[in-house]
Amino acid sequence: MSATMRAARMHHVGEPMKIEELPVPEPGRGDVRVAVHAVNIVPNLANILNMWTTWFPDSPLPTLPAVFGLDPAGVIEEIGEGVEGFEVGDRVYVNPGRSCGSCRSCRGGDSINCASYAFAGYFGFSPTALQLLDRYQGGLAEYMVAPAYSLVKLPDSLSFEASARFGYIGTMYSALRKAGAGPGKRILVNGISGTLGIAAALLAPAMGLTHVYGTGRDRALLERVGRLAGGRLRLHSLDDGPLDEWVRAETGGHGADIYIDALGPGAPHETFRAGMRAMARGGIAVNIGAVAGDLPIDIHRMMDQQLRLIGSAWFTSAEGQTMADMAGAGLLDLSPLEHQVFPLDQVNEAIGGIAVRNGGFSNFVISPQA
């Protein structure tokens, strides 16, 4: 194979990425090299990269210039020393979560709460994440190196393009698991027609969810979402009245046992608060959409009603493997996703044009091997 590869690197925040020839990375102990076939593009990536220092002053980027690309999928091309359970030719999704393996959380089997946790090809959650960010670059390149613990084996029936959407689907899956979602539970998803929210509709049959209530604004998109999940969904446009009143009416006054907020940083706080007001006694709320800023919440009501509010930032590789297995068994159907695939040369056009999309159905993907 060639000693070099093509990669898209960002040299400065706010500037377009540059297509460059770089050395093909060599896998170290415990690592594999993956030939990247698809990388999902985060819908708000352009805004994030342009406003990084303003929005996330305490979350480091990798040392620039760096290769970004959060959700890669491809084929194992070389195995490093000490890797077991994977072979050259395996089709894999690469979970971008990176952990140190030695802090107290890692030693306790809780890698997502690693003191140096980082998203390879994106950013870190603490200043100590920089070493992991620089060691493991992202997927906007023909080849990448990843630790074996990050890999998810893919069934032949699952395309690389659909697999590259696992970041969003896995975030929703982990949130639903943390909240104890299952048959009989009343589940409210704020923003169900968006990139994160639609995952709940896709996951509903696989997880046995029987009562899913979803909100959005675009009635046409909500109508399309409503055709998913075999009649399990009840949907409401936020333009048609307060969501908490709607949920109470739909549930005979009971409210939502689980509330998942999948709205983004620019969403109004009142919508989030309305979701909290819609919760049933003993309910649990999980924020995965990154609504930003200080949020006034009636903590006395939370105490009286025994409500819980938690944040869930990502998912484990084990959870990703479960999703891949569900897809292989025909339980998780990702065929409703509409893949818009771009070659690596068009990465900047793809990032800049991603605002023109069909809600959560659109799946923007870069194909470095094209």
Disulfide bonds with the S-S distance in Angstrom:
none
